[in-house]
Amino acid sequence: MSARPYNVLFLCTGNSARSILAEALINQWGKGKFRGFSAGSHPKGQVHPIALELLRHMNFPTEGLRSKSWDEFAVPGAAPLDFVFTVCDNAAGEVCPFWPGQPMTAHWGIPDPAAVEGTDTQKWLAFREAFRLLDNRIKIFTSLPLDTLDRRKLQERLDVIGKSAPPADAP
C-alpha cells in the first residue's frame, strides 16, 4: 500500500458535472486509500446545481466541490498525481498540462448530462445515468489490487474500465 493515499484527478472541459461527480464518488468509495480531485480545461466557474443536488440526495458530502482549472494541478507544490482520468471526449482530445510524477492516465468518457436539453425529468435522468456509470467504474477501480499489478497490466485494466457500460438495470 502507498504511504499516502493515491491522488486521482478527473478531467472534463467545464468541471461542472461529470468530473465533480467522479471526485465525490472516489472520495466516498476510496475509503482513505484514494483522494479525488477534479478540474477542467475551461472551467465554468460553478458546479451544476443538479450535480450538487444529486450528490446531496445520494448522501454524498458536497463541501469543497468547486469548478476549477486543471492548471492548479500542474504547478510546483501541487498534490502529486497518481492517476488522471478524462471523463469527457473534449478533454481527452486536448493537450493536457505536464503532470509531474508521470501519473497513469485513461479515458473514461461519459455523455455530458449538463448538455441535455428538455424537461427537468430528462435532465435529472441524464445526471443519474452519468452518476451510475461513474459509480460503477470507480467501484471497480478502487477494488483493483494496485500493489500486485505492474504498470502495463494496470494500464490495461484502466482502459477496460473506461470501456465498461453495464446494462441500465444492473445494480
BELRA-V283897 format. One record per residue. N is the residue number from 0. RES is the residue in one small letter. SS is DSSP state (a for helix, b for strand, c for the rest). PHI is phi in whole degrees, 0 to 359 (999 if undefined). OMEGA is omega as a letter, one per 30 degrees, with the letter a starting at -180 (999 if undefined). Layout:
# BELRA-V283897
n=N res=RES ss=SS phi=PHI omega=OMEGA
n=N res=RES ss=SS phi=PHI omega=OMEGA
This chain:
# BELRA-V283897
n=0 res=m ss=c phi=999 omega=l
n=1 res=s ss=c phi=298 omega=l
n=2 res=a ss=c phi=292 omega=l
n=3 res=r ss=c phi=229 omega=l
n=4 res=p ss=c phi=297 omega=l
n=5 res=y ss=b phi=288 omega=l
n=6 res=n ss=b phi=268 omega=a
n=7 res=v ss=b phi=237 omega=l
n=8 res=l ss=b phi=250 omega=l
n=9 res=f ss=b phi=255 omega=a
n=10 res=l ss=b phi=247 omega=l
n=11 res=c ss=b phi=211 omega=l
n=12 res=t ss=c phi=290 omega=a
n=13 res=g ss=c phi=269 omega=a
n=14 res=n ss=c phi=48 omega=l
n=15 res=s ss=c phi=234 omega=a
n=16 res=a ss=c phi=222 omega=a
n=17 res=r ss=a phi=302 omega=a
n=18 res=s ss=a phi=293 omega=l
n=19 res=i ss=a phi=294 omega=l
n=20 res=l ss=a phi=301 omega=a
n=21 res=a ss=a phi=297 omega=l
n=22 res=e ss=a phi=302 omega=a
n=23 res=a ss=a phi=295 omega=a
n=24 res=l ss=a phi=296 omega=a
n=25 res=i ss=a phi=290 omega=l
n=26 res=n ss=a phi=292 omega=l
n=27 res=q ss=a phi=284 omega=a
n=28 res=w ss=a phi=276 omega=a
n=29 res=g ss=c phi=288 omega=l
n=30 res=k ss=c phi=47 omega=l
n=31 res=g ss=c phi=85 omega=l
n=32 res=k ss=c phi=279 omega=a
n=33 res=f ss=b phi=232 omega=l
n=34 res=r ss=b phi=235 omega=a
n=35 res=g ss=b phi=264 omega=l
n=36 res=f ss=b phi=222 omega=l
n=37 res=s ss=b phi=217 omega=l
n=38 res=a ss=b phi=197 omega=l
n=39 res=g ss=b phi=225 omega=l
n=40 res=s ss=c phi=287 omega=l
n=41 res=h ss=c phi=221 omega=a
n=42 res=p ss=c phi=300 omega=l
n=43 res=k ss=c phi=287 omega=l
n=44 res=g ss=c phi=94 omega=l
n=45 res=q ss=c phi=210 omega=l
n=46 res=v ss=c phi=281 omega=l
n=47 res=h ss=c phi=300 omega=a
n=48 res=p ss=a phi=301 omega=l
n=49 res=i ss=a phi=292 omega=l
n=50 res=a ss=a phi=300 omega=l
n=51 res=l ss=a phi=295 omega=a
n=52 res=e ss=a phi=295 omega=l
n=53 res=l ss=a phi=297 omega=l
n=54 res=l ss=a phi=300 omega=l
n=55 res=r ss=a phi=297 omega=l
n=56 res=h ss=a phi=299 omega=a
n=57 res=m ss=c phi=272 omega=l
n=58 res=n ss=c phi=64 omega=l
n=59 res=f ss=c phi=259 omega=l
n=60 res=p ss=c phi=296 omega=l
n=61 res=t ss=c phi=240 omega=a
n=62 res=e ss=c phi=299 omega=l
n=63 res=g ss=c phi=84 omega=l
n=64 res=l ss=c phi=286 omega=a
n=65 res=r ss=c phi=208 omega=l
n=66 res=s ss=c phi=277 omega=a
n=67 res=k ss=c phi=214 omega=a
n=68 res=s ss=b phi=280 omega=l
n=69 res=w ss=a phi=294 omega=l
n=70 res=d ss=a phi=300 omega=l
n=71 res=e ss=a phi=299 omega=a
n=72 res=f ss=a phi=259 omega=a
n=73 res=a ss=c phi=246 omega=a
n=74 res=v ss=c phi=262 omega=l
n=75 res=p ss=c phi=304 omega=l
n=76 res=g ss=c phi=90 omega=l
n=77 res=a ss=c phi=291 omega=l
n=78 res=a ss=c phi=304 omega=l
n=79 res=p ss=c phi=293 omega=a
n=80 res=l ss=c phi=262 omega=l
n=81 res=d ss=c phi=259 omega=a
n=82 res=f ss=b phi=219 omega=l
n=83 res=v ss=b phi=228 omega=a
n=84 res=f ss=b phi=241 omega=l
n=85 res=t ss=b phi=272 omega=a
n=86 res=v ss=c phi=244 omega=l
n=87 res=c ss=c phi=224 omega=a
n=88 res=d ss=a phi=294 omega=l
n=89 res=n ss=a phi=297 omega=a
n=90 res=a ss=a phi=296 omega=l
n=91 res=a ss=a phi=296 omega=a
n=92 res=g ss=a phi=270 omega=a
n=93 res=e ss=c phi=273 omega=l
n=94 res=v ss=c phi=279 omega=a
n=95 res=c ss=c phi=278 omega=l
n=96 res=p ss=c phi=297 omega=l
n=97 res=f ss=c phi=284 omega=l
n=98 res=w ss=c phi=262 omega=l
n=99 res=p ss=c phi=303 omega=l
n=100 res=g ss=c phi=90 omega=l
n=101 res=q ss=c phi=50 omega=l
n=102 res=p ss=c phi=294 omega=l
n=103 res=m ss=b phi=289 omega=a
n=104 res=t ss=b phi=230 omega=l
n=105 res=a ss=b phi=200 omega=l
n=106 res=h ss=b phi=256 omega=l
n=107 res=w ss=c phi=240 omega=a
n=108 res=g ss=c phi=304 omega=l
n=109 res=i ss=c phi=226 omega=l
n=110 res=p ss=c phi=304 omega=a
n=111 res=d ss=c phi=282 omega=l
n=112 res=p ss=a phi=291 omega=a
n=113 res=a ss=a phi=290 omega=a
n=114 res=a ss=a phi=271 omega=a
n=115 res=v ss=c phi=289 omega=l
n=116 res=e ss=c phi=250 omega=a
n=117 res=g ss=c phi=143 omega=a
n=118 res=t ss=c phi=285 omega=l
n=119 res=d ss=a phi=301 omega=l
n=120 res=t ss=a phi=298 omega=l
n=121 res=q ss=a phi=297 omega=l
n=122 res=k ss=a phi=294 omega=l
n=123 res=w ss=a phi=297 omega=l
n=124 res=l ss=a phi=298 omega=l
n=125 res=a ss=a phi=294 omega=l
n=126 res=f ss=a phi=293 omega=a
n=127 res=r ss=a phi=296 omega=l
n=128 res=e ss=a phi=292 omega=l
n=129 res=a ss=a phi=299 omega=l
n=130 res=f ss=a phi=301 omega=a
n=131 res=r ss=a phi=299 omega=a
n=132 res=l ss=a phi=296 omega=l
n=133 res=l ss=a phi=294 omega=l
n=134 res=d ss=a phi=302 omega=l
n=135 res=n ss=a phi=299 omega=a
n=136 res=r ss=a phi=296 omega=a
n=137 res=i ss=a phi=290 omega=l
n=138 res=k ss=a phi=296 omega=l
n=139 res=i ss=a phi=296 omega=a
n=140 res=f ss=a phi=301 omega=a
n=141 res=t ss=a phi=290 omega=l
n=142 res=s ss=c phi=266 omega=l
n=143 res=l ss=c phi=296 omega=l
n=144 res=p ss=c phi=279 omega=a
n=145 res=l ss=a phi=305 omega=a
n=146 res=d ss=a phi=290 omega=a
n=147 res=t ss=a phi=253 omega=a
n=148 res=l ss=c phi=258 omega=l
n=149 res=d ss=c phi=285 omega=a
n=150 res=r ss=a phi=302 omega=a
n=151 res=r ss=a phi=294 omega=l
n=152 res=k ss=a phi=296 omega=l
n=153 res=l ss=a phi=298 omega=l
n=154 res=q ss=a phi=300 omega=l
n=155 res=e ss=a phi=300 omega=a
n=156 res=r ss=a phi=296 omega=a
n=157 res=l ss=a phi=299 omega=l
n=158 res=d ss=a phi=294 omega=l
n=159 res=v ss=a phi=296 omega=l
n=160 res=i ss=a phi=302 omega=a
n=161 res=g ss=a phi=295 omega=l
n=162 res=k ss=a phi=263 omega=a
n=163 res=s ss=c phi=284 omega=l
n=164 res=a ss=c phi=213 omega=a
n=165 res=p ss=c phi=296 omega=l
n=166 res=p ss=c phi=301 omega=a
n=167 res=a ss=c phi=301 omega=a
n=168 res=d ss=c phi=266 omega=l
n=169 res=a ss=c phi=290 omega=a
n=170 res=p ss=c phi=291 omega=999
